[in-house]
Each structure stands twice: as structure tokens, then as C-alpha cells.
Amino acid sequence: MIVMVNGLPGNMAKTVITAAVQRGIEVLPYSLTGADVREDTITHEGIHFSLLHPDTRDTAMEEILKDTPEFISVDYTHPTAVNDNATFYIRHSRPFVMGTTGGDREKLHKDVSAAGLSAVIAPNMAKQIVALQYMLQTMAKTFPDLYKDYTLSVVESHQKTKADTSGTAKAIVDSFNKMGIHPITPEAIEKIREDAPAQERLGVPAEYLSGHAFHTYRVVSPDDTVAFSFSHNVCGRSIYGEGTMDAAVFLQKQIEAGTAERVFSMIDVLQSGTMQ
């Protein structure tokens, strides 16, 4: 199995490369990068990567495919690049795992499905958190109006470099909305991106301010006599790298079995029972 990890010199791309190397998975020495990145090369895990900028990436990909026609692309770039990158993968018939959040998700799914391309697309690659999402989705389907007239408040904290509101938080809010709370929109999610409130309010350890994901969801009854809190706190990024490689391995197996050509979620990965 071979993967191409896009998004260097970003930290998530580095985390995924480390996870791949630890599993003995071959990583191509190329990575899509942004127009604002000045570097042309970078070394990580002993691999010397050529960074492919938007103006040269199509030509470079044509050359890469001559030598390596089969591989899985993994995307950890920038929210603003999600849809353009998906178009790029479609143009070059590259099955991919989209770990980048943001972008127009409806268009993303529609474009990939219309192209008949194989992909795993999820707002969160951490399998344990995905399991929590699935539990809440199941509750919403099984017990609609479970929290009728309750109110929901959401606080999510990430490192300063995370540009968008958490896709996981948006997905969980959607589940609570379907359980009868006073509906809220993603704009109501409180987004913390500064060190002081992350430490003082949520208790993020200082050594993880540059890489963390702390989420708290609080549901309160109309008369304020009952409250439920759900939280998931992640220090570092390794949990996402491991889940991403589970997704890539899953996608490779689907392709080999001839059962791909569709958009999968991390729930599909969980239900496959193929995770490490």
C-alpha cells in the first residue's frame, strides 16, 4: 500500500506521515502545499518531500502517476482548499481520505459521488470520537425529542492555527438539534483559539496549546433543574493520525475488493472492524 500525504509543512500532515511510517506503509516523497508556502522541499521521518504548489501540481501529478499509478491520497491542507483539492483528485482519478475540515461539504460529497471516485470523508478521524458521534446520531434517530425544549451550549478549543469551527462540533450540534433542543446554528458554537482562555477555562495543558481539541456540550432543561454534559478532550494529534491511516487502509481494501466507487464515512471504517 502507498499513500501520498498532502498538506506539508503542516503539523497534521506530519502526524499522518509518522503514523504511516510506524505501520510500515510506503509514503510518496511528494505533498501538495499552498501558494503561500515558500519552501520547495521538506524532510520528515527521513523522507525528503518535494512540495507541489498549485501552479505546478497538475504537471507534477502526471509524472508521479507514470511511476506510481496506484496510491491513496490523504488531505490535511486548509479549509479553503477542500473543494479545489477534491476537484484535483477527481481530475487525476485519485481515491482519497479527506481529513481537512471546512469547505462546502455538500458540494464535496456531490462532486465525488458524481465522479464515481472512492473516498473517505469525515469531520473527525479520531475513531473514539467518531464512535461518540455515532452514538448521538443513533440517539437522535431512535429518540427524537429526547431533549425537547432543552437548551444547548457548546465550547470548543483548538490551537491558534485551526482556521474554522470544528466540523465535529457542527455534526454533534446537528444530532442534538434532532433531539428536540431549541435549535442552534454552527454560529452559536463558541470557538476558542487563544492560549489564556484555553488554559483558564478548559484546562488545556501548556505543552499542548499548539495541538489540542477540547470540546464541551452542555444540555440544560427549561427550568434549569437538569443538566447533561458531554465532553471529549484530546491533547496532541496522534489520535487523528492513527484514525486517518485506518481510513486509508480501509479504502485500499474496498478498492481491492471492487466495492469502492462511493463516499465512505469514518462510521463505515468503524463498522468494518479493520482498525488497528
WOBELKA-V84126 format. One record per helix or strand. SS is the DSSP state (@ for helix, = for strand). FROM is the first residue (numbers start at 1). TO is the last residue. If there is no record, write none. Layout:
SS,FROM,TO
SS,FROM,TO
This chain:
=,2,6
@,11,22
=,26,27
=,30,32
=,41,44
=,47,52
@,57,67
=,72,75
@,79,91
=,96,98
@,105,115
=,119,121
@,127,142
=,151,158
@,167,177
@,186,188
=,190,192
@,195,202
@,206,208
=,212,220
=,227,235
@,238,257
=,263,264
@,266,272
